[in-house]
Amino acid sequence: MHDEWQSFLTQQSANVVDGLVNDFGNPQTEHLHANAENIITDLSNLNVLEVSGKDSGEFLHGQLSSDVAALAEHEMQLSSWCNIKGRVIASFLLYRSHDCFYLLLDKDLSDSVTKRLQMFVLRAEVSVSDRSDELIRIGIRGESLHKQVQQILDTDPSEAAGILLRLQDTIPRSIILCSLDHAIYLWQQLSAQGNCVGTHHWARYNIEAGIAWVGKAGSEEFLPQSLNLDLLGGLSFEKGCYPGQEIIARMHFRGKLKQRLFLSTVAVNEPAATGSKLYTVDVKQRIGMVVNASPASDQGCIMLVVLELAYADNVHIHLGAEDGPALELHALPYSLDS
């Protein structure tokens, strides 16, 4: 986290631990407010990579799972970068500026993804750099906060004043990228009518929206279609080659997809770790894995899990062991048949 930004948030009563905001002094009250629409939070858990140069669009189109060529200026899409086995190294948000692209990804993967991308640049005119110290990330949730942000940005439409990245969600939710000075001003204006909450609440919003987030713990574990990225615009089967494309396409065109992402809850005190295994009775091997987990809005834990489709209708799915805590599956906000 930027030192001056951390100092400012601390002055706003933020409890910052290891560069992340745990809460703003009253976690119990925040837990209740987190269901409200007017939410503002720091997103220093995400880093910003800038990919620039005249060949940047073509380069990313040949590396990422989404249709980068179809992404218009000032638009955003979900995307992922896969290894040669078709497993997702990292998932992220991809925004196209007028002269570059921004990738928002888990901060723990930022260095490795930067170095790994640079290995594939070769002779292309492409530059990959980390802009996290220059672009502050703020998350907002709620219609009224969006109207307020838009009014502020309309007074200064330059990207320096702020970029609004709108997410797919039932309640309007966006990420603001802006300079330190603008971030401080925006926070002061928005917090006057919004509820400031710890960063971890944003993870729950992603889970409720059915958006899987692959960080270091789940890196190179899941196929993109197993994470439903094909249903969310983060995976194209019509574009050309990219790392892992042959395996990913074969599963789609010739094979039968065996796994999908599901929303679930489980009655445990602590969120399950990414990679935790799921079981059912009389089946020795695992039938699924936890991708993301967060404390639920009421109690227990809410999770996104990759589950074998053959067992998706099974009411006896358990966390960690055949006799572990039982999962309850819930409808996603989008159709698996899309």
Number of C-alpha atoms within 10 A of each C-alpha: 21 15 10 12 18 19 13 15 18 14 11 15 13 22 19 18 9 7 13 18 23 19 23 21 15 14 14 9 13 19 18 11 17 21 14 14 18 23 24 27 25 28 22 24 17 22 25 27 22 22 25 19 16 13 16 21 19 13 21 21 19 19 21 24 32 28 21 25 12 11 16 13 13 14 14 21 24 23 26 24 23 26 17 14 16 23 24 26 22 25 28 23 18 26 24 20 17 10 12 18 23 23 25 22 23 19 17 14 19 23 14 13 18 17 12 11 18 15 9 12 16 9 7 13 12 20 17 19 16 17 15 20 15 13 23 27 25 21 20 27 26 18 14 15 23 19 11 15 18 15 12 16 18 11 9 12 13 10 15 13 20 24 21 23 18 16 19 16 17 10 15 17 25 21 22 22 26 21 18 19 12 16 20 16 11 20 19 12 15 20 16 9 14 21 20 25 26 24 21 18 21 22 17 23 18 20 23 23 19 25 25 26 22 24 23 16 14 20 17 19 18 21 23 26 25 20 27 23 24 19 15 18 14 24 22 20 16 9 16 13 15 20 18 20 24 15 15 24 17 13 15 13 10 8 11 9 15 13 22 20 27 26 24 20 21 22 16 16 11 11 17 21 16 19 16 16 21 25 24 23 12 7 9 10 10 18 20 25 24 23 27 28 25 24 23 20 15 10 12 15 21 28 28 29 30 28 25 20 16 10 15 18 10 12 12 16 25 22 22 18 17 18 13 13 16 21 20 16 20 12 12 17 13 13 9 13 5 7
